[in-house]
């Protein structure tokens, strides 16, 4: 059920907005203050919903009129909507995507020519970050449910007043990406290893070489204890595998991928992590929050108790700043773990395996 919302800004929201605007929201991906307005868009049930931050105006149009409405947005506007709707082409098997590939590419070009900047919001954060923040910080959305019109409003206001989630540019094409294909191939192999080992509590009963590599990584790096054994074994599964019980290290073009490539395309340490696999789940769902809490406590900032964290959408300024700092440290720890794992696997003489050219599959040989 949709919340009973009132249109426009009331006095309480205007006051709240003034407070929210006091901080700088310039980020590497965009600065909302450089634009005349921020407009949020969302789709659902054959309709498109728009929200203008400057005036509080809301608009609903049918799917058939969506393109015309988007191309009518004023120049100088920052337009933002979910990647799942505005960067994924509709196919015969999809329902949530309003546009086909050629329509999307024409839309991108037309918006650019009209002076409208399109930035794409990660679908996974529209509820946990944008809507959670808006339901707590924007009076008009206090206690509101996650619906399509509310999402359009929440995303626009979150980008304008917080801008705490990295936004993506529209894709230049929808052709297959070799880098993502490589990452997907490694993730699929790693899932075999991690599925087997998590059932055995990561004791190395099935894939001994991978677990031993994870333990060696944990001992070698500075933040190994804070990452934890499961996280280090998960990272190891994205570095190496076993074929008939023999250890192999993943390579691309004959050598281990660079750390930046690996973080982005294999570990998927970005907001754009569709089907990222068990390793990312172990890192972000199980290792990140305890790491964040411990990191914040060492700096005298509370983010909740041992089993009860303050939701990200309700963080105050100090907690948001600490989350950004802790995430940077967490990414550095994961990167260091990868580099250490490659070094250890090389010294141990692991054979090389390119998942894009090999037909071998992870197997324990028992």
C-alpha positions in Angstrom: 0.0 0.0 0.0 1.3 3.4 -0.9 1.8 6.0 1.8 -0.6 9.0 1.9 1.8 11.6 0.6 1.1 15.3 0.1 2.4 17.0 -3.0 5.0 19.7 -2.7 7.2 20.8 0.2 5.6 21.8 3.5 7.3 24.0 6.0 8.9 21.1 7.9 10.4 19.7 4.7 11.7 23.1 3.6 13.4 23.4 7.0 14.8 19.9 6.7 16.1 20.5 3.2 17.9 23.6 4.4 19.8 21.6 7.0 20.6 18.8 4.5 21.9 21.3 2.0 24.5 22.6 4.5 27.1 19.9 3.5 29.0 19.6 0.3 27.7 16.9 -2.0 30.3 17.2 -4.8 31.6 13.7 -5.6 33.9 12.4 -8.4 30.8 11.1 -10.3 28.9 14.4 -10.2 28.1 17.6 -8.2 24.3 18.1 -7.9 25.0 21.8 -7.2 26.3 22.2 -10.8 22.8 21.5 -12.1 19.7 23.6 -12.2 17.5 20.8 -10.9 17.7 17.1 -9.9 14.9 14.9 -11.3 14.3 11.3 -10.2 12.6 8.7 -12.3 11.3 5.2 -11.7 9.2 2.7 -13.6 6.7 0.1 -12.7 3.3 -1.4 -13.6 3.4 0.1 -17.1 4.0 3.6 -15.8 6.9 6.1 -15.4 7.1 8.4 -12.3 9.1 11.6 -12.2 10.0 13.9 -9.3 11.5 17.4 -9.5 13.6 18.4 -6.4 13.4 22.2 -7.0 9.6 22.4 -6.9 8.4 19.1 -5.4 6.5 18.4 -8.6 5.4 14.8 -9.4 4.3 13.4 -12.7 3.0 10.0 -13.8 2.9 9.0 -17.5 2.1 5.7 -19.3 5.0 3.7 -20.7 4.1 4.7 -24.2 4.7 8.4 -23.4 7.8 7.8 -21.3 10.4 8.7 -24.0 8.5 11.9 -24.9 8.3 12.9 -21.2 12.0 12.3 -20.6 13.0 14.3 -23.7 10.9 17.2 -22.4 13.1 17.7 -19.3 14.7 21.1 -19.1 18.4 21.6 -20.1 20.8 21.8 -17.2 18.9 19.1 -15.3 20.6 16.1 -13.5 18.3 13.1 -14.3 18.8 10.0 -12.2 17.1 6.6 -12.2 17.9 3.0 -11.5 20.4 1.2 -13.8 18.0 -1.8 -14.0 15.4 0.4 -15.8 17.6 2.8 -17.8 20.6 0.7 -18.7 19.2 -2.8 -19.2 17.5 -3.3 -22.6 14.1 -5.0 -22.7 14.1 -8.5 -24.2 11.5 -11.2 -24.8 12.1 -12.5 -21.3 12.1 -9.2 -19.3 9.3 -7.1 -17.9 10.9 -4.4 -15.8 12.8 -2.8 -18.6 10.8 -0.1 -20.4 13.1 0.4 -23.5 14.8 -1.8 -26.0 18.6 -1.4 -26.7 18.2 1.0 -29.7 15.7 3.1 -27.8 18.1 3.5 -24.9 21.0 4.5 -27.1 18.9 7.1 -28.9 17.6 8.4 -25.5 21.2 8.8 -24.2 22.2 10.8 -27.3 19.1 12.9 -27.3 19.5 13.8 -23.6 23.1 14.8 -24.2 22.2 17.0 -27.1 19.5 18.7 -25.0 22.0 19.4 -22.1 20.4 16.9 -19.7 22.9 14.8 -17.6 21.8 11.2 -17.0 23.4 9.4 -14.1 22.4 5.9 -13.1 21.6 4.7 -9.6 22.5 1.2 -8.5 19.3 -0.8 -8.1 20.5 -2.6 -4.9 20.8 0.7 -3.1 17.4 2.3 -4.0 15.8 0.7 -1.0 18.6 0.1 1.6 20.2 3.5 1.0 17.9 6.1 -0.7 14.5 5.0 0.5 15.8 4.2 4.0 17.4 7.6 4.2 14.3 9.5 2.9 11.9 7.7 5.2 14.0 8.9 8.1 15.1 12.4 6.9 12.4 13.7 4.6 9.1 14.6 6.4 6.9 13.9 3.4 8.2 10.3 3.3 8.3 9.6 7.0 7.4 5.9 7.3 6.5 5.6 3.6 6.6 2.3 1.8 8.9 1.5 -1.1 6.8 2.2 -4.1 7.6 3.4 -7.6 6.6 7.1 -7.1 8.3 7.1 -3.7 11.5 5.6 -5.2 11.6 8.4 -7.8 11.3 11.0 -5.0 13.7 9.3 -2.7 16.4 8.8 -5.3 16.3 12.4 -6.4 16.4 13.8 -2.9 19.1 11.4 -1.8 21.3 12.4 -4.8 20.7 16.1 -4.2 21.3 16.2 -0.5 23.6 13.2 0.2 25.0 11.9 -3.0 26.6 9.0 -1.1 26.3 6.3 -3.6 28.5 6.3 -6.8 26.5 7.0 -9.9 27.3 5.5 -13.4 27.3 7.1 -16.8 25.0 5.4 -19.4 26.7 2.5 -21.3 28.2 3.3 -24.7 26.9 0.1 -26.1 25.3 -3.2 -25.1 28.0 -5.5 -26.6 29.5 -8.3 -24.5 32.4 -7.1 -22.3 35.4 -9.4 -22.2 36.5 -8.1 -18.8 33.2 -8.9 -17.2 33.0 -12.2 -19.0 36.4 -13.1 -17.4 35.2 -12.0 -14.0 32.0 -14.1 -14.4 34.0 -17.2 -15.4 36.2 -16.9 -12.2 33.1 -16.3 -10.0 31.4 -19.4 -11.3 34.4 -21.5 -10.6 34.8 -19.9 -7.1 31.2 -20.7 -6.3 31.9 -24.4 -6.7 34.8 -24.2 -4.2 33.0 -22.0 -1.7 29.8 -24.0 -1.8 31.7 -27.1 -0.9 33.8 -25.4 1.8 31.1 -23.5 3.6 29.3 -26.7 4.2 32.5 -28.0 5.9 33.1 -24.7 7.8 36.2 -23.8 5.7 38.3 -26.6 7.2 39.9 -27.6 3.8 38.2 -31.0 3.7 37.3 -30.6 0.0 39.6 -27.9 -1.5 42.6 -28.0 0.7 45.0 -25.9 -1.4 42.5 -23.0 -1.7 41.8 -23.0 2.1 45.5 -23.2 2.9 46.0 -20.2 0.6 43.3 -18.3 2.5 44.9 -19.1 5.8 48.3 -17.9 4.5 46.7 -14.7 3.2 45.2 -14.0 6.6 48.5 -14.5 8.4 50.5 -12.4 5.9 48.5 -9.1 5.6 48.1 -6.5 8.3 44.3 -6.6 8.4 44.0 -10.3 8.1 42.6 -10.8 11.5 40.0 -8.1 11.0 39.0 -9.5 7.7 38.6 -13.0 9.1 39.2 -16.5 7.9 36.1 -16.9 5.8 36.7 -13.6 3.9 40.4 -14.5 3.2 39.4 -18.0 2.0 36.8 -16.4 -0.2 39.4 -14.1 -1.7 41.7 -17.1 -2.2 38.9 -18.8 -4.2 39.0 -15.8 -6.6 42.7 -16.2 -7.0 43.1 -20.0 -7.3 41.2 -23.2 -7.7 41.9 -27.0 -7.8 41.5 -29.3 -10.8 41.6 -33.0 -9.7 43.2 -31.9 -6.5 46.1 -29.9 -8.1 46.3 -26.2 -7.4 45.9 -23.6 -10.2 46.1 -19.8 -10.2 43.8 -17.8 -12.4 45.5 -15.7 -15.1 44.4 -13.5 -17.9 46.6 -13.1 -21.0 49.2 -15.3 -19.3 49.5 -13.5 -16.0 47.5 -12.7 -12.8 45.2 -9.7 -13.3 46.1 -6.4 -11.7 44.6 -5.5 -8.4 42.3 -2.8 -9.7 41.0 -5.0 -12.5 40.5 -7.8 -10.0 38.6 -5.6 -7.5 36.3 -4.3 -10.2 35.6 -7.2 -12.5 36.2 -10.3 -10.4 35.5 -9.4 -6.8 32.9 -6.9 -8.0 33.7 -4.4 -5.2 31.4 -1.8 -6.8 27.7 -1.0 -6.4 27.3 -2.7 -9.8 27.5 -6.2 -8.6 24.7 -8.2 -10.2 25.3 -12.0 -9.7 28.6 -11.3 -8.0 28.8 -14.7 -6.3 29.5 -16.2 -2.9 32.8 -14.4 -2.4 31.2 -10.9 -2.6 28.4 -12.1 -0.4 30.9 -13.3 2.2 32.8 -10.0 2.0 30.0 -7.5 2.0 27.3 -9.3 4.0 29.4 -11.0 6.6 32.9 -9.4 6.8 32.2 -5.7 6.1 29.8 -4.8 8.9 32.0 -6.3 11.7 35.1 -4.6 10.1 33.2 -1.3 9.9 32.0 -1.5 13.5 35.5 -2.3 14.9 37.1 0.4 12.7 34.6 3.0 14.0 34.9 2.0 17.6 38.7 2.4 17.5 37.9 6.0 16.4 35.3 6.6 19.1 32.3 6.5 16.7 29.4 4.2 17.6 27.5 2.5 14.7 25.5 0.1 16.8 25.9 -2.9 19.0 27.4 -6.3 18.2 24.3 -7.7 16.5 22.3 -4.5 16.0 23.7 -1.9 13.6 22.3 1.5 12.9 20.8 1.3 9.4 22.9 3.0 6.8 20.0 5.2 5.8 19.9 6.6 9.4 23.5 7.5 9.8 24.4 11.0 11.0 27.2 13.0 9.5 29.9 11.5 11.7 28.7 8.0 10.9 28.5 8.6 7.2 32.0 10.0 7.2 33.3 7.1 9.2 31.5 4.6 6.8 33.3 6.2 3.8 36.7 6.0 5.6 36.1 2.5 6.8 35.0 1.3 3.3 38.2 2.7 1.9 40.2 0.8 4.5 38.2 -2.3 3.8 38.8 -2.1 0.0 42.5 -1.6 0.7 42.6 -4.7 2.9 40.9 -6.8 0.2 43.3 -5.4 -2.4 46.3 -6.3 -0.1 44.9 -9.7 0.4 44.6 -10.3 -3.3 48.2 -9.2 -3.9 49.4 -11.3 -1.1 47.5 -14.3 -2.4 49.0 -14.0 -5.9 52.5 -13.8 -4.4 51.9 -16.8 -2.2 50.4 -18.9 -5.0 53.3 -18.0 -7.3 55.9 -19.0 -4.7 54.1 -22.3 -4.1 54.2 -23.1 -7.8 50.5 -23.1 -8.6 49.9 -24.0 -12.3 48.3 -21.4 -14.4 44.7 -21.5 -15.7 42.8 -19.0 -17.9 39.1 -19.6 -17.4 38.3 -18.0 -20.8 40.3 -20.6 -22.7 40.3 -23.6 -20.5 37.4 -26.1 -20.2 38.6 -27.4 -16.8 36.3 -27.1 -13.8 37.0 -26.9 -10.1 37.3 -30.5 -8.7 38.9 -31.9 -5.6 40.1 -35.2 -7.0 38.8 -37.2 -4.1 
